């Protein structure tokens, strides 16, 4: 059997070679359609190699016909025997050839002309059919089944029902806040033209996933949801929009799965586009972040804020060349993960910043506080010489005043170490950070940043043919880190979740009640009540109640012969095990009342 399979594989290989050769011939023929040549030049060269010119080669009318068909753009260096024949033919004039009778070589070229397209198509079709037949025959052999490495790609994962229940619960809370602030939902393609994405992310541009050329377009997977929004606004000629967008993005990064860092992950964005008064939409973005984090109740947090103009002014005051502002900003952005000494070393050795300039930057980036710090910096002699620094400080002061008005001042921290490395930011930038480790089981875990954003006033104009600007500000919620924390709590037994939303389970205590159960299920479904039953005709009562307990179903309708004869059914509270008889005709109304009276924990678990 093994020898038979080996022979079959060899036949498949040979047949595949035949198909490929025919397809190559067709491709070559199509390329030469615009030329006069319609001959297989390689075969012609081999053919002419067998003729000697020492005894004379008298050209015929057929030689002349072939010569004319070959045209003037023939690569003579590639075909040496055609070249010999070519120059031999050029030694005659047309009248000499026409006066000569046809020689014995009159059929020398007749079998060398290429197949026409239709003939090639038919041959390819026939040979492909033979190849498929051989492959089908191989499928009937007792070959060893192919072994697959069953894993998800690096930096990605599957999600089980419990994990998806957590995710959907979190996303629903986030969407509720977005909608409360009037945001509309949009969606964009998962891939964009590569030129749309490149040059927008600074050093992080190296993390963009490139795709192969498809249909003449060079594409890349989206890196975030902000640049696609800017492209959407410019392309659609939209000047004002308050939108939210929840979708997956892709980064060719080194993943850290346990810390919620993936190559494929969700972003939840809220953005306000339009020309408005300074810091009014900006403070609403900060308010949105606080409402979401309060609703999720994941832990104590602080919202760090800074301003790109202030950073530029600070770099200028410290002696950093203007062309190194962005790269220096990317390095400062690493202060939340690396100590100052490492950041300083990178500035000097990799970014070309002088040691004195790096030390001066270090004096500023260690500062944080509130309005009093802003006032102190506005009196700083070095910073006040920079117009950019003064503009940034005055904007921060206005923003802090608005934060006080909307009631979030106690959650805001002005922090000069906050940089956010993305190149498109132009104004205020911010980041939400958990201030305490999260306790999961008996262990404490550091989470870090769980939201970030800022103002980007010039990004839309980069896509507009007339460079028309649409100022924008927005925030992205780091849901993957939030998911990771809640999933860890679930694994440690700190929380429980329901993976379904069934409110009522229709059960029977005796046999032969399937049809009656089905009638009640249909009635409850029609009334909009989430209902389930066993798919067995005569399930055991204990198994039905265990199903309710294991899946967190709060109520059960229990059918019994004696109760139905009296026009009654029982409603059982699964948690308390209390049962009460109600009229069969009042079942829907009774269930609705009880469902409305259930706590959120009884319905959805503890998250």
Residue pairs with C-beta under 8 A, 6 or more apart in sequence:
1 141
1 142
4 141
5 138
5 141
5 143
8 134
8 137
8 138
8 141
9 138
11 134
12 131
12 134
12 135
12 138
15 127
15 130
15 131
15 134
16 131
18 127
19 124
19 127
19 128
19 131
22 120
22 123
22 124
22 127
23 124
25 40
25 114
25 115
25 120
26 117
26 120
26 121
26 124
29 38
29 114
29 115
29 117
29 120
30 117
32 38
35 71
35 73
36 68
36 69
36 70
36 71
37 69
37 70
37 71
37 74
38 69
38 113
38 114
39 66
39 69
39 70
39 109
39 112
39 113
39 114
40 112
40 113
40 114
41 74
41 78
41 79
41 82
42 79
43 112
44 79
44 82
44 109
44 112
45 79
45 80
45 81
45 82
46 81
47 108
47 109
47 112
48 81
48 82
48 84
48 85
49 81
51 57
51 85
51 105
51 108
53 84
53 88
57 85
57 88
57 105
58 100
58 103
59 88
59 89
59 92
59 97
59 100
59 103
60 97
60 100
60 101
60 102
60 103
60 105
60 106
61 97
61 98
61 102
62 102
62 106
62 107
62 108
62 109
62 110
63 89
63 97
63 108
63 109
64 89
64 94
64 97
64 98
66 109
67 86
67 89
70 86
74 82
74 86
76 82
76 83
76 86
77 83
115 123
152 158
153 263
154 255
154 263
155 253
155 255
155 257
155 262
155 263
155 264
156 262
156 263
156 264
157 257
157 262
159 167
161 499
161 500
162 490
162 497
162 499
163 483
163 487
163 490
164 499
165 497
165 498
165 499
165 605
165 607
166 483
166 486
166 487
166 490
166 497
166 607
167 266
167 479
167 483
169 497
169 604
169 607
170 296
170 479
170 482
170 483
170 486
171 246
171 266
171 268
171 479
173 292
173 295
173 296
174 246
174 268
174 292
174 295
174 296
174 477
174 479
175 244
175 246
176 295
177 288
177 291
177 292
177 295
178 244
178 270
178 288
179 244
180 291
181 242
181 270
181 284
181 287
181 288
182 242
183 242
183 243
183 244
183 270
184 241
184 242
184 243
184 244
185 243
185 244
185 245
185 246
186 229
186 232
186 243
186 245
187 245
187 247
188 222
188 225
188 228
188 229
188 231
188 232
188 245
188 247
189 222
189 228
190 221
190 222
190 247
190 248
190 250
191 211
191 219
191 220
191 221
191 222
192 219
192 220
192 222
192 227
192 228
192 231
193 217
193 218
193 219
193 220
194 208
194 210
194 211
194 218
194 219
194 220
195 218
196 227
196 228
196 231
196 463
197 205
197 208
197 220
197 222
197 223
197 227
198 205
198 208
198 220
199 205
199 423
200 227
200 422
200 423
200 424
200 459
200 462
201 207
201 208
201 223
201 224
201 227
201 422
201 423
201 424
202 326
202 327
202 329
202 330
202 421
202 422
202 423
203 327
203 330
203 421
204 223
204 251
204 421
204 422
206 252
207 223
207 251
207 252
207 253
208 220
208 221
208 223
208 251
208 252
209 220
209 221
209 250
209 251
209 252
210 218
210 219
210 220
211 218
211 219
211 220
211 221
221 249
221 250
222 228
222 249
222 250
223 249
223 250
223 251
224 249
224 267
224 269
224 476
225 245
225 247
225 249
225 267
225 269
225 476
226 269
226 271
226 424
226 456
226 459
226 474
226 476
227 424
227 459
229 243
229 245
229 269
229 271
229 273
229 472
229 474
230 424
230 456
230 459
230 460
230 462
230 463
230 470
230 472
231 463
232 238
233 239
233 241
233 273
233 460
233 470
233 472
234 460
234 461
234 462
234 463
234 464
234 468
234 470
235 463
238 273
238 470
239 273
239 274
239 275
239 470
240 273
240 274
240 275
241 271
241 272
241 273
241 274
242 271
242 272
242 273
243 269
243 270
243 271
243 273
244 268
244 269
244 270
244 271
245 267
245 268
245 269
245 271
246 266
246 267
246 268
246 269
247 266
247 267
248 264
248 265
248 266
248 267
249 264
249 265
249 266
249 267
250 263
250 264
251 263
251 265
252 263
253 261
253 263
255 261
255 262
255 263
258 484
259 447
259 448
259 481
259 484
260 447
260 478
260 480
260 481
260 482
260 483
260 484
260 485
261 480
262 480
265 480
266 479
266 480
267 476
267 477
267 479
268 476
268 477
268 479
269 474
269 475
269 476
269 477
270 285
270 288
270 474
270 475
270 476
270 477
271 472
271 473
271 474
271 475
272 281
272 284
272 285
272 472
272 473
272 474
273 460
273 470
273 471
273 472
274 281
274 470
274 471
275 470
275 471
276 471
278 395
278 398
279 395
279 398
279 399
279 402
279 428
280 402
281 473
282 399
282 402
282 427
282 428
282 455
282 473
283 399
283 402
283 403
283 405
283 406
284 406
285 430
285 453
285 473
285 474
285 475
286 303
286 305
286 399
286 403
286 408
286 412
286 430
286 475
287 406
287 408
288 475
289 303
289 430
289 432
289 451
289 453
289 475
289 477
290 303
290 408
290 411
292 451
292 477
293 301
293 432
293 450
293 451
296 482
298 434
298 438
298 450
298 482
298 485
298 486
299 434
299 435
299 436
299 438
299 447
300 434
300 435
300 436
301 411
301 432
301 433
301 434
301 435
301 450
302 411
302 412
302 413
302 432
302 433
302 435
303 408
303 411
303 412
303 413
303 430
303 431
303 432
304 368
304 413
304 414
304 415
304 418
304 430
304 431
304 432
304 433
305 396
305 399
305 400
305 412
305 413
305 414
305 415
305 418
305 428
305 429
305 430
306 396
306 414
306 415
306 416
306 417
306 418
306 419
306 428
306 429
306 430
307 392
307 393
307 395
307 396
307 427
307 428
307 429
308 329
308 392
308 425
308 426
308 427
308 428
308 429
308 454
308 455
309 388
309 389
309 391
309 392
309 395
309 426
309 427
310 388
310 389
310 391
310 392
310 393
310 395
310 396
310 416
311 325
311 329
311 332
311 392
311 416
311 419
312 325
312 386
312 388
312 389
312 392
313 383
313 386
313 387
313 388
313 389
313 390
313 391
313 392
314 361
314 364
314 383
314 386
314 389
314 416
315 324
315 325
315 328
315 329
315 361
316 322
316 325
316 386
316 388
316 389
317 360
317 382
317 383
317 385
317 386
317 389
318 357
318 360
318 361
318 364
318 382
319 354
319 356
319 357
319 360
320 328
320 353
320 357
320 361
324 351
324 352
324 353
326 423
327 351
328 347
328 351
328 353
328 361
329 419
329 420
329 421
330 419
330 421
331 343
331 346
331 347
331 350
331 351
332 343
332 361
332 365
332 417
332 419
333 419
333 420
333 421
334 342
334 343
334 346
335 343
335 365
335 417
335 419
336 417
336 431
336 433
336 448
336 449
337 448
340 362
340 365
340 366
344 358
344 359
344 362
347 353
347 357
347 358
347 361
348 354
348 355
348 358
353 361
364 416
365 416
365 417
366 416
366 417
367 373
367 377
367 415
367 416
368 413
368 414
368 415
368 416
368 417
369 413
369 414
370 400
370 409
370 412
370 413
370 414
371 397
371 400
371 401
371 414
373 414
374 393
374 396
374 397
374 400
374 414
375 397
377 383
377 389
377 393
378 384
378 390
378 393
378 394
378 397
383 389
383 390
383 393
384 390
395 427
395 428
396 414
396 428
399 428
400 409
400 412
400 414
403 409
403 412
418 429
418 430
418 431
419 429
420 429
420 431
420 452
420 454
424 456
424 458
424 459
425 454
425 455
425 456
426 455
426 456
426 457
426 458
427 454
427 455
427 456
427 457
427 473
428 454
428 455
428 473
429 452
429 453
429 454
429 455
430 452
430 453
430 454
430 475
431 449
431 451
431 452
432 449
432 450
432 451
432 452
433 448
433 449
433 450
434 447
434 448
434 450
437 444
437 445
437 446
437 447
438 444
438 445
438 446
438 447
438 485
438 488
438 489
439 445
440 485
440 488
440 489
440 491
440 492
440 494
441 492
441 493
441 494
445 485
445 488
447 481
447 485
448 481
449 478
449 481
450 477
450 478
450 481
450 482
451 475
451 476
451 477
451 478
452 475
452 476
452 478
453 473
453 474
453 475
453 476
454 473
454 474
455 471
455 472
455 473
456 472
456 473
456 474
457 469
457 471
457 472
458 469
459 472
460 468
460 469
460 470
460 472
461 467
461 468
461 469
461 470
486 495
486 607
489 495
490 496
490 497
495 605
495 606
495 607
496 552
496 605
496 606
496 607
497 604
497 605
497 606
497 607
498 551
498 552
498 603
498 604
498 605
499 551
500 532
500 551
500 552
500 553
501 530
501 603
501 604
502 530
502 531
502 532
502 551
502 553
503 529
503 530
503 531
503 553
503 554
503 555
503 591
503 595
503 598
503 603
504 524
504 529
504 530
504 531
504 532
504 553
504 555
504 556
504 557
504 591
504 595
505 531
505 532
505 533
505 544
505 547
505 548
505 553
505 555
505 556
505 557
506 517
506 520
506 521
506 524
506 531
506 532
506 533
506 556
506 557
506 559
507 517
507 533
507 534
507 539
507 541
507 544
507 545
507 548
507 556
507 557
507 558
507 559
508 514
508 516
508 517
508 539
508 541
508 544
508 558
508 559
508 560
509 541
509 558
509 559
509 560
510 559
510 560
510 561
511 538
512 537
512 538
513 559
514 537
514 538
516 559
516 564
517 533
517 534
517 559
518 533
520 557
520 559
520 569
520 587
521 531
521 532
521 533
523 587
523 588
524 531
524 587
524 588
524 591
525 531
527 588
527 592
529 588
529 591
529 592
529 595
532 553
534 543
534 544
534 547
544 556
545 556
545 572
545 574
547 553
548 556
548 574
549 574
552 605
553 574
554 573
554 574
554 575
554 595
554 598
554 602
554 603
555 571
555 572
555 573
555 574
555 591
555 594
555 595
556 571
556 572
556 574
557 569
557 570
557 571
557 572
557 587
557 591
558 569
558 570
558 571
558 572
558 579
559 569
559 570
560 570
563 569
563 570
563 581
564 584
567 583
567 584
567 585
568 581
568 582
568 583
568 584
569 581
569 582
569 584
569 587
570 579
570 580
570 581
570 582
571 579
571 580
571 582
571 587
571 590
571 591
571 594
572 578
572 579
573 579
573 594
575 602
582 590
595 603
